[in-house]
Amino acid sequence: MEDGDWVLVRKPAEKDFWNPTSMGLADTSRPLKVTFSGPAKHWTDAIPIGNGRLGAMVWGSTATETLQLNEDTLWTGVPADYTNPDAPAALSEVRKLVDNGDYTEATKAAVKLSGQPSDVYQLLGDFKIEFDASHTMYTEGSYSRELDLDTATAKVKYSVGDVEFTREHFASKPDQVIVTKISGSKPGSLSFTVSLDSKLHHHSQANGRYQLLMQGSCPGKRIQPKASANDNPKGIQFAAVLDLQISEGGVVHILDDKKLKVQGSDWAVLLLAASSSFDGPFTKPSDSRKDPTSESFNALKSIKTLSYSDLYARHLDDYQNLFHRVSLQLSKSSKSNLRDGSLEMNKVKSSTKKSDFSTSEDVAVSTADRVKSFQTDEDPSFVELLFQYGRYLLISSSRPGTQVSNLQGIWNKDIEPAWDCAPHLNINLQMNYWPSLPCNLKECQEPLFDYISSLSTNGSKTAKVNYEASGWVAHQVTDIWAKTSPDRGEAVWALWPMGGAWLCTHLWEHFTYTMDKDFLKRAYPLLEGCTSFLLDWLIKGPGGYLETNPSTSPEHMFVAPDGKPASVSYSSTMDIAIISEVFSEIVSAAEILGRKDDALIGKVRDAQTKLPPTKIARDGSIMEWALDFQDPDVHHRHVSHLFGLFPGHTITVEKTPDLCKAADYTLFKRGEDGPGWSTTWKTALWARLHNSEHAYRMVKHLISLVDPTHEADFEGGLYSNLFTAHPPFQIDANFGFSAAVAEMLVQSTMKDLYLLPALPRNKWAKGVVKGLKARGGVTVSIGWQEGDLEEFGLWSMEQNSVKRIHYRGTTITAKISAGKVYTFNRQLKCVKTYSL
């Protein structure tokens, strides 16, 4: 108690289980805020908030506040048949052409194996708050808009005359609502009109004086058919309910039966609940028994007794339990700071008192300005912000029970978004989940495992009918209905049956980080089904090797021997690398689960000896295809042939130095340009090679401000709200960035731990990272000064383990007992232990 009041004391955050003892590593972090100097002019200026299922983009205009809404189950379409009975004949034709070396004709014939396009992610609608015209005349210099990553709250503040108006917005996971609070500093100063609207077929109406109801539906087909209405099946239905609470003295009127007008209130709290009729990928919307209207009303009814403070406290408790697990502080060398004068500026920033809103000093420099200046000032604290922003977005777009984070997370403003917002399985969906394990957000990966399970159900039908194979398969693009057939169009992207196999590597990775044997038991049937397909897909080739035929390297063409462009051949390097990874993982899983004598494992062990090795081309790079074809686009955005280096584990600095040298040249040859996700993948690849200079070059390369008015002129980069660009916006690079930075600081195997393997010593000379996860169930915290390790802490909640710890050529062995925190000094000697 303090002065007679109760004070909430939270349990220590996981990142604070270990703190550095050196005074030189004391916490001097600045607030983690994305700040703006004015209202949003473009969608990529707006602030994203989300609870995994519901999302909103907050624009922050003074005269009109707009929240563009999303609900993660709103998609076009219905469940479909993802098989093609004509595929086996086409497959036989393509294989013969490949065997005959006629890759150009094989590429043409492979179009017969293509399928239908995915369905399309939709939007929910707009929640609009309109103020009177005086709000456009706000006091110059009074406006601020920010996203506080520490609280997952969007805030807007400005003054009109002598009245200060504030808005707070957050998306609550525990209570499944989007919450908005608006207030004026003078009693009775708040008046506005609120409405709900949508680009989808819908109807909005007032439901009494304090609620609005919007009901609507998604198209039952991807594109509205020109045929009769009967040809269009019933699509997913949706509802949204907006609940209004105002202060005493305020008055509410209904306008046009679909708007609420508030006058003379001190404050208002608006709660938005939304739901859909989606009842899983195998249930037609016409058969769904879910009532989105009653579900939305029930969500509001369940929180009727909770005050705004209650809702906010519950939101913070839920969000910060995840977000506060990891902290990162980076700064330049004190020597370089003294030379360039930035030390004094850092002192000022670090001493700034944290408040509900950034001070004028903080917001004087918008985040967009920080992006612009990064190429010259290389401010390490901006890297902290972008790293944590990726973690924020994952927490906000993927939670247990939600859909997977799609190509734009959960945020979308269009009926026909770029690439349909569909999960793409040849890098993009996987990259979305790269930070979940090392960045200590394992729960956020649960939707991916649910999704893999759904894909395995449809994928077993696709495997059986299309390829006459056992097990299950998934291709390059999918959707909410767990589509597993190839995409429509050219083989260069559509013909790629490795999507499910790549996803399965995430199952094993989850085990290696958590050591959760029960999870491995549940995941094993998915691995087993994937492996069964791969064994059937492999066929005997010349020289005694097993091969994949047909095979492509995602989205990349080659010059065939006849001088013409082609994409279809056999045994692309990525195919074999993914298969090698899956085979190694299921053998390891079988040993742990006591199934090493299963017949399937015997077949895998036999197949492992017959997989072709990774080959080095004439020019010294890793070969992308089985033959050393001419590459017509050496700077291609995909680096698929380096899968074995990252995220795979078959190419390593210690075990395959020749391949690492070839991988180094491959990256050099590929160049630095490319979309955002390509940039962050290259960052992680350079980090795996322990090449800090090039890893940092890619970090710097990403941090370039994209102008949304002519974004086609850019390749990669960041928008003003820190969304990453392909362009247009694609969220994968936000996640890839966080994972790549973690990879620069900590790498691991089940038995090995590598500290600061790709630290850019001159750029991030001093720093502390706390709470990163390593394989083997270990949590890692590290402090360093002047580019050298100062001390580090290790702990494991449940695992006893032995770790080989590596730092710059020195290796020690450490025994880690569950429930104890160990502190090691710069000589890698344990100097302190205590129990959790």
Protein Blocks (a to p, Z undefined) as FASTA:
>chain_A
ZZhiacddddddfklmpccfbfklccfbdcdddddfbdcfbfklpccddehjaccddekp
aklccdddddfkbcgdddddfbdfklmmmmmmmmmmmmnopaklmmmmmmmmpccddddd
ddfbdcdddddfklmmgcehkaccdddfklopacddddehjaccdddddddfklopacdd
dddfbehiaccddddddfbdcddddehjkbccddddddfbfbacfbdfklpccddddddd
ddddddehiacddehhlaccdehiabdcdddddddfbebjkbcfklpcbdfklmmmmmmm
mmmmpcfklmmmmmmmmmmmmmmmpccdddddfklmmmnopmmmmmmmmmpccdfbdcfk
lmmpcfklmmmmmmmnopaklmmmmmmmmmmmmmmmocghiacddfkojacfbfbdghhl
pacfklmmmmmmmmmmmnopaklmmmmmmmmmmmmmmmmmmmmmmnopghjdddfbdcfk
opabdcehjfklmmccklmmmmmmmmmmmmmmnopaklmmmmmmmmmmmmmmmmmmpccd
ehhiacddddddehiacddfkopacfbdchifklmmmmmmmmmmmmmmmmmnopamgmkl
mmmmmmmmmpccddddfkopacfbfbdcddfblkbfblfklmmmomcfkbcfklmmmlmm
mmmmmmmmnomadcfklmmmmmmmmmmnopaklmmmmmmmmmccddfklmmlpggdjdfk
opacfbdcdfklmmmmmmmmmmmmoccdfkbccehklccfklmmpccdehiacehhiacd
dddeehiafbdcdddfkbccdddddeehiacdddddehiacdddfkopafbdcdZZ
